[in-house]
């Protein structure tokens, strides 16, 4: 299928699934808009989904080692916020470069900057390099163990766009990449990798399988036509059962992370607040299931975006546990 013949090459076209009246389309300088769209600045939900596991790791690490909490924690939270914007932007740019021959065949992605002719592949790669370079400068403010973990994450970012070509479970690869911040931020806060961070990482992967399966149902028919694999296609009408399993997995694994991290403190209030965050997230995910209609793309997109709130709940509870 060719590009939309009604859209001239290079036209300043908003991306189909961006927020209506987002600030990029309304206020950004025209020459910057294609690059900001490559970085998904007009669709901030992905940045939130990358950032929130970082905040889980930072706050849980600080709660587990309260003597080390303080300005270091504040810097990790701020640095992860900036880094999430940059690395999500770099990752999405790389994704669009690798998917340039697929995106023009899918209705939802045909308006992205590369297939619509707003940006060349070379320009996109330069933009990716700039974002990665600035993110590296931020990473090097952390301890060396965290720096090493940050460098390792690049392999996951590089592999993810190809996963849907060889496995029915590309959402696992997305989860591996998007939740790496949990172990990185924990290590930046505590100085070393620990079992609670591993459980937190696994909880994030389970959560990613939940929300990205919902997201993938928007493209189920187009993906089938062009041979792209996804858990949405794999699960089909059994999606609800699988999502309930991911919900349970998320809550149990996050609860284990909190228990292993906070049990040595013998502080029942901190433990109760932390576990409350895991259960609050679970209730939000359950609410999503009551609203889900896998055949309604608009509903799927709305529920996918609501996962910002789902992931923010444990972050807020873990932050509150610091003061218990």
C-alpha positions as CSV (number, residue, x, y, z in Angstrom):
1,X,0.0,0.0,0.0
2,X,1.5,3.4,-1.0
3,X,1.5,6.5,1.1
4,X,-1.7,8.5,1.3
5,X,-1.9,10.2,-2.2
6,X,-3.9,13.1,-0.6
7,X,-0.9,14.1,1.5
8,X,2.0,15.8,-0.3
9,X,5.5,14.8,0.7
10,X,6.9,16.9,3.5
11,X,3.6,18.4,4.6
12,X,3.5,19.5,8.2
13,X,0.9,16.9,9.1
14,X,-0.1,16.1,12.8
15,X,0.3,12.4,13.7
16,X,-3.0,10.5,13.8
17,X,-3.0,9.3,17.4
18,X,-1.5,12.5,19.0
19,X,-3.5,14.4,21.6
20,X,-5.9,16.8,20.0
21,X,-4.6,20.4,20.1
22,X,-1.3,19.3,21.7
23,X,1.3,22.0,22.2
24,X,3.6,20.7,19.4
25,X,1.0,21.3,16.7
26,X,-0.1,24.6,18.2
27,X,3.0,26.3,19.5
28,X,6.3,24.6,18.4
29,X,8.2,26.3,15.6
30,X,7.3,24.6,12.3
31,X,10.8,23.5,11.5
32,X,11.0,21.7,14.9
33,X,7.6,20.0,14.8
34,X,8.7,16.9,12.7
35,X,11.6,16.2,15.1
36,X,9.4,16.7,18.2
37,X,6.8,14.3,16.6
38,X,9.6,11.8,16.1
39,X,10.3,12.0,19.8
40,X,6.6,11.6,20.5
41,X,6.5,14.9,22.5
42,X,3.0,15.3,21.1
43,X,2.1,12.0,22.8
44,X,3.6,12.2,26.3
45,X,2.0,9.0,27.6
46,X,5.0,6.9,26.5
47,X,7.4,9.2,28.4
48,X,5.3,8.7,31.6
49,X,5.3,4.9,31.1
50,X,9.1,5.0,30.8
51,X,9.6,7.4,33.7
52,X,7.3,5.8,36.3
53,X,9.3,2.6,36.9
54,X,12.3,4.9,37.4
55,X,10.4,6.7,40.2
56,X,9.4,3.4,41.7
57,X,13.0,2.3,41.9
58,X,14.2,5.6,43.3
59,X,11.5,5.9,45.9
60,X,11.6,2.3,47.0
61,X,15.4,2.5,47.2
62,X,15.2,5.6,49.3
63,X,12.6,4.1,51.6
64,X,14.7,0.9,52.0
65,X,17.8,3.0,52.9
66,X,16.5,6.2,54.5
67,X,19.9,7.3,55.6
68,X,20.8,7.8,51.9
69,X,17.6,9.6,51.0
70,X,17.7,13.3,50.5
71,X,19.1,15.5,47.8
72,X,20.4,12.4,46.0
73,X,16.8,11.2,45.7
74,X,15.6,14.5,44.4
75,X,18.3,14.6,41.7
76,X,17.5,11.0,40.6
77,X,13.8,11.9,40.3
78,X,14.6,15.0,38.3
79,X,17.3,13.4,36.2
80,X,15.1,10.4,35.4
81,X,12.4,12.9,34.2
82,X,14.8,14.6,31.8
83,X,16.3,11.3,30.8
84,X,12.9,9.7,30.1
85,X,12.0,12.5,27.7
86,X,15.4,12.1,25.9
87,X,15.6,8.3,25.8
88,X,12.0,7.8,24.9
89,X,12.6,10.3,22.1
90,X,15.7,8.5,20.9
91,X,14.0,5.1,21.2
92,X,11.0,6.2,19.2
93,X,13.1,7.8,16.6
94,X,15.0,4.5,16.2
95,X,11.7,2.7,16.1
96,X,10.5,4.9,13.3
97,X,13.7,4.4,11.3
98,X,13.5,0.7,11.5
99,X,9.7,0.7,10.8
100,X,9.8,3.1,7.9
101,X,8.7,0.5,5.4
102,X,5.9,-0.8,7.7
103,X,4.5,2.5,9.0
104,X,3.3,3.6,5.6
105,X,1.1,0.5,5.4
106,X,-0.7,1.1,8.7
107,X,-3.4,3.7,8.9
108,X,-2.5,4.9,12.4
109,X,1.2,5.3,11.7
110,X,1.1,6.5,8.1
111,X,1.2,10.2,9.2
112,X,4.5,9.8,11.2
113,X,7.3,12.1,10.1
114,X,9.4,9.6,8.1
115,X,6.6,7.9,6.1
116,X,4.9,11.2,5.5
117,X,8.1,12.7,4.2
118,X,8.5,15.4,6.9
119,X,12.0,14.0,7.9
120,X,14.6,11.9,6.0
121,X,16.1,8.8,7.5
122,X,19.5,10.6,7.8
123,X,18.0,13.5,9.6
124,X,16.2,11.1,12.0
125,X,19.4,9.3,12.8
126,X,21.2,12.6,13.6
127,X,18.3,13.6,15.8
128,X,18.5,10.2,17.6
129,X,22.2,10.7,18.2
130,X,21.7,14.2,19.7
131,X,19.1,12.9,22.2
132,X,21.2,9.9,23.2
133,X,24.3,12.1,23.7
134,X,22.5,14.5,26.1
135,X,20.9,11.6,28.0
136,X,24.4,10.1,28.4
137,X,25.6,13.3,30.1
138,X,22.8,12.9,32.6
139,X,23.5,9.2,33.2
140,X,27.2,9.9,34.0
141,X,26.1,11.9,37.1
142,X,25.1,8.6,38.7
143,X,27.3,6.0,40.4
144,X,29.3,3.7,38.1
145,X,27.0,0.7,38.8
146,X,24.1,2.7,37.5
147,X,26.1,4.0,34.6
148,X,26.9,0.4,33.6
149,X,23.2,-0.6,33.7
150,X,22.3,2.5,31.6
151,X,24.8,1.5,28.9
152,X,23.4,-2.1,28.9
153,X,19.9,-0.8,28.3
154,X,20.9,0.4,24.8
155,X,20.9,-3.2,23.6
156,X,17.3,-3.6,24.6
157,X,16.3,-0.3,22.9
158,X,18.1,-1.4,19.7
159,X,16.4,-4.9,19.6
160,X,12.8,-4.0,20.5
161,X,11.7,-2.6,17.0
162,X,12.6,-5.9,15.4
163,X,10.8,-8.1,17.9
164,X,7.4,-8.0,16.2
165,X,9.1,-9.5,13.1
166,X,10.2,-12.7,14.8
167,X,8.0,-13.3,17.9
168,X,4.4,-13.1,19.0
169,X,5.6,-11.5,22.2
170,X,7.1,-8.2,21.2
171,X,5.5,-6.6,24.3
172,X,8.0,-8.6,26.4
173,X,10.8,-6.8,24.7
174,X,9.1,-3.5,25.2
175,X,8.7,-4.4,28.9
176,X,12.4,-5.3,29.2
177,X,13.4,-1.9,27.7
178,X,10.7,0.3,29.3
179,X,11.2,-0.9,32.8
180,X,15.0,-0.9,33.0
181,X,14.7,2.4,34.8
182,X,13.5,0.5,37.9
183,X,16.8,-1.3,38.4
184,X,18.8,1.7,37.2
185,X,17.2,4.2,39.6
186,X,17.3,1.7,42.5
187,X,21.0,1.2,41.9
188,X,21.6,5.0,41.5
189,X,19.9,5.4,44.9
190,X,21.4,2.5,46.9
191,X,24.7,1.9,45.1
192,X,24.1,-1.7,44.1
193,X,21.5,-3.9,42.4
194,X,19.3,-5.8,44.8
195,X,16.5,-8.4,44.8
196,X,13.7,-5.8,45.4
197,X,14.8,-4.1,42.2
198,X,14.5,-7.3,40.2
199,X,11.0,-8.0,41.5
200,X,10.1,-4.4,40.7
201,X,11.5,-4.8,37.2
202,X,9.5,-8.0,36.6
203,X,6.3,-6.2,37.9
204,X,6.9,-3.5,35.4
205,X,7.3,-6.1,32.6
206,X,4.0,-7.7,33.6
207,X,2.4,-4.2,33.6
208,X,3.8,-3.5,30.1
209,X,2.2,-6.7,28.8
210,X,-1.1,-5.5,30.2
211,X,-1.1,-2.0,28.8
212,X,0.6,-2.6,25.5
213,X,-1.6,-5.5,24.6
214,X,-4.5,-3.1,25.0
215,X,-2.7,-0.6,22.8
216,X,-1.9,-3.2,20.1
217,X,-5.6,-4.1,19.6
218,X,-5.9,-0.8,17.7
219,X,-3.7,-2.2,14.9
220,X,-4.8,-5.8,15.1
221,X,-6.3,-5.9,11.6
222,X,-3.5,-3.9,9.9
223,X,-0.9,-6.1,11.6
224,X,-2.5,-9.2,10.3
225,X,-2.5,-7.9,6.8
226,X,1.2,-7.1,6.8
227,X,2.3,-10.0,9.0
228,X,3.4,-8.1,12.1
229,X,3.1,-10.1,15.3
230,X,1.7,-9.0,18.7
231,X,0.1,-10.3,21.9
232,X,-3.1,-8.7,20.8
233,X,-3.2,-11.0,17.7
234,X,-2.0,-13.9,19.7
235,X,-4.6,-13.6,22.5
236,X,-7.5,-12.6,20.4
237,X,-10.8,-13.2,22.1
238,X,-9.0,-14.6,25.2
239,X,-7.3,-11.2,25.8
240,X,-9.4,-10.6,29.0
241,X,-8.1,-13.7,30.7
242,X,-4.5,-13.0,29.8
243,X,-4.8,-9.4,31.0
244,X,-6.2,-10.6,34.4
245,X,-3.1,-12.8,34.7
246,X,-0.8,-9.8,34.0
247,X,-2.8,-7.8,36.6
248,X,-2.2,-10.4,39.3
249,X,1.4,-10.8,38.3
250,X,2.0,-7.0,38.5
251,X,0.5,-6.7,42.0
252,X,2.2,-9.8,43.4
253,X,5.6,-9.0,42.0
254,X,5.5,-5.4,43.1
255,X,4.3,-6.5,46.6
256,X,7.3,-8.8,46.8
257,X,9.6,-6.0,45.9
258,X,8.2,-3.8,48.6
259,X,8.2,-6.6,51.2
260,X,11.9,-7.5,50.5
261,X,12.9,-3.9,50.5
262,X,11.1,-2.7,53.6
263,X,11.0,-5.7,55.9
264,X,14.5,-5.1,57.4
265,X,13.3,-1.7,58.6
266,X,10.6,-3.3,60.8
267,X,8.3,-0.3,60.1
268,X,4.7,-1.5,59.7
269,X,3.4,1.9,58.6
270,X,6.0,2.2,55.8
271,X,5.2,-1.3,54.7
272,X,1.5,-0.7,54.8
273,X,1.8,2.4,52.7
274,X,4.1,0.8,50.2
275,X,1.8,-2.2,49.7
276,X,-1.2,0.1,49.5
277,X,0.4,1.5,46.3
278,X,0.7,-1.9,44.7
279,X,-2.9,-2.7,45.5
280,X,-4.1,0.7,44.3
281,X,-2.4,0.1,41.0
282,X,-4.1,-3.3,40.8
283,X,-7.5,-1.8,41.4
284,X,-6.9,0.8,38.6
285,X,-6.0,-2.1,36.2
286,X,-9.1,-3.9,37.2
287,X,-11.1,-0.8,36.4
288,X,-9.6,-0.8,33.0
289,X,-10.7,-4.3,32.4
290,X,-14.3,-3.4,33.2
291,X,-14.2,-0.7,30.4
292,X,-12.2,-2.7,27.8
293,X,-13.6,-3.3,24.4
294,X,-10.9,-4.8,22.2
295,X,-12.9,-4.0,19.0
296,X,-13.1,-0.3,19.8
297,X,-9.8,1.4,19.0
298,X,-10.8,4.7,20.7
299,X,-11.5,2.8,24.0
300,X,-8.3,0.9,23.7
301,X,-6.3,4.2,23.2
302,X,-8.1,5.9,26.1
303,X,-7.4,2.9,28.5
304,X,-3.8,2.7,27.4
305,X,-3.3,6.4,28.2
306,X,-4.9,5.9,31.6
307,X,-2.0,3.8,32.6
308,X,-0.1,7.0,33.5
309,X,-2.5,7.2,36.5
310,X,-2.1,3.5,37.2
311,X,1.7,3.7,37.4
312,X,1.7,7.0,39.3
313,X,-0.3,5.5,42.2
314,X,2.6,3.2,43.5
315,X,5.1,6.0,42.9
316,X,3.1,8.4,45.1
317,X,2.6,5.7,47.8
318,X,6.3,4.8,47.9
319,X,7.2,8.5,48.1
320,X,4.8,8.8,51.1
321,X,6.4,5.7,52.7
322,X,9.6,7.8,52.9
323,X,8.0,9.9,55.7
324,X,6.5,7.0,57.6
